[in-house]
Amino acid sequence: MARAGLTPERLARAGAELADEVGFDQVTVAALARRFDVKTASLYAHVRSSQDLKVRIALFALEELADRAAEALAGRAGKDALVAFADAYRSYAREHPGRYDATRLRLDPETAAAGAGVRHARMTRALLRAYHLAEPEQTHAVRMLGSAFHGYISLELAGGFSHSAPEPQASWLWMLDSLDALLRLQGTP
């Protein structure tokens, strides 16, 4: 019989918390069982495997991040939207490094299509409307923004910018200014 109070949703949330503490790669069903002080086998009534648990954590984190990004974008357009969107990702990654790593988990196409990753793509396209990009430039821009944000955030979290001046915040703002200028240049009037 399954332990009272344990659900797949509760395990995903607890797994996300564990990921922030020990790193997403270290999250396993056994590690989560220790957190709940239960036998590992009892969690298999709720998750099929450590991979299933990681997928659930990834979906949880993608949803959480999408909610934060949507709130940041509300009522904004152009550069203001670009900066708010980027800052939402960066602050989420700083506050929840394990969850942020989980958002990068490769999902099968069916799971990805049903998850909040689709919302992220829609929001990115929505913020790009102000730049008047036609296809395929809009798709290129979605990929460029995701790559720039993720690359910068990953390097910063790894300490890659902590050994030299200027401060990482100055470089972040310079990058966002540059992305805005490039997007305006690429857009059609």
N, C-alpha and C positions, 0 to 999 in steps of 0.2 A: 504494500500500500504506500502511496506517495505521502511524504511528510506534509502535514497541514501547513498551509501558507506559502508553500513553494509553487511557483507558476513559471512558465517560460518567460513571461514579462519581468517578473521579479528577479529571475536568474540573469536575464540580459542586463538589467539595471545594475545588479551587484557585480556582474562581470565587467561592465563599463567602469565602475568605481575601482575594481581591482586592476583593470588595465591602466588607469591613471596612476595607481600606486606602484605597480611593478613592471609595467610595459605590456603592450598588447600581445607581443610574442610569448609572454610568460603565462598568459591566461589559458587554463585547462579546466576540464571538468573536475579533476582531482583537486586543483588549487581552490576552486570555488566551493567544493564540498568541505574542505578544511575551514573555509570562511564561515560556513553555516554549521560547522561541527556535526556533520552527518557523513555517512558512508557514501563514497563516490557512486556506488550502484544506485542509491536512492535518487540521484539527480537524473539518471537515465529514464526516469518516468516522464521527464520534462524536456530533455534535449537528447538527441541521438548520439552525439559525439562532441569532442572538443571543436571540431570544424563547424558543426551545427551551432554550437554556442558562439563561436566567433562571428558567424554570419548574423546571428541574432544581435550581437553587440554592434556590428557594423550597421545594421538596419536601424537600430536604436540611435546610434550616434549620427547617422545621416539625417534622421528625422529631427533630432534635437538641433543640429546645426542648420538645417533648412528653416526651422522655426525662428532661430536667431537671425539668420540672414534676411528672412522675409520682414521681420520687425525692423531691421536696420534699413531696408530699402523703402519702407512705407513712406510715401509722399516725396520721394527724392527722384531726381533725374540727372542725367549727364554726369559730370565729374563728381558731384555730390553723391550720387548713387554708387558710382564706381568706388569711391573712397569708403563709403559706409559698408558696402558689400565686402570689400577686401579686409577692412578692419574687423568685421564680424568673424571672418575666417581666422584671422590672426589671433584675436582675443580668445576665441574658442580653443585654438591649438595651444595657446599658453596656459589656459585654465585646465584643459583636459587633454594632455598630450597623448595618453593611451587611447582615448576615444577618437582623437583626430587621426591617429595611426589606423584605427579601425575603419575610418571612412575610406581608406585607400585599399581595403581588402577587395580582391578581385571576386566579383559575384558572377554566377552563371546568368545568362541573358534573361531568363524568366524572372529570377529573383530581382535582378537589377531593374527590370521594367516595372516591377510592382513596388519598388522601394522609393525612397525620397530623392535618390539621385536624379530622377526625372524632374523633380521640383527645382533642384539646383541648376540644371540645364535651362529650364524655363526662366528662372529668375535671371540668369546670366544673359539670356536673349532679351529679356525685358529691359534690363539696364542698358543694353546695346541699342535699343530703339532710338535713343537720343542721338546716336552717332550715324544713323541712316546708312547702315551697311547692307548691301545686297548680298545674296548668296553667290559664290561660296565664301565671300569675305566674312560674313557673320559667323559661320562655322569655324573659320580660321581664328577669328577673334575669341570665340568661346574657348577654344583650345589654348590659345596664347595666354588668356587671363588665368585659366586654371593652372597652366604650367608656371607662369610667373609667380602667382600667389603661393602655390605649393612649394616651388623651388626655394623661394625666399624664406618661407616659414620653416621648412625643413632644415635649411642651413642655419638659420638663426637659432632654432631649438637645439641644434647639435653644437652650438657655441662657435660657429664659423665666423661670426662677426664681432666676437667679444675681445679681440686682441688688437684692434686698431681704431683710429678715429676716421671719420666722424661716427657718432653714435648710430646704431642700427635704425633708430626712428628717422633720422635725417635721410638715410638711404632709402628707407621704405617710402617716405613722402616723395623723394626724387623719382623713384620707380613709378609711383602712381601718377605723378605729373607727366612723366614720359609716356606712359601707357595712354593717358587721356589725350595728349598731343598726337600720338600716332593714330589713335582711333578717329579723332577729328579729321586728320589728314586723309585717312582712308575712306571716310564717309562721303556720300554723295550729297551735295547741297540741296 
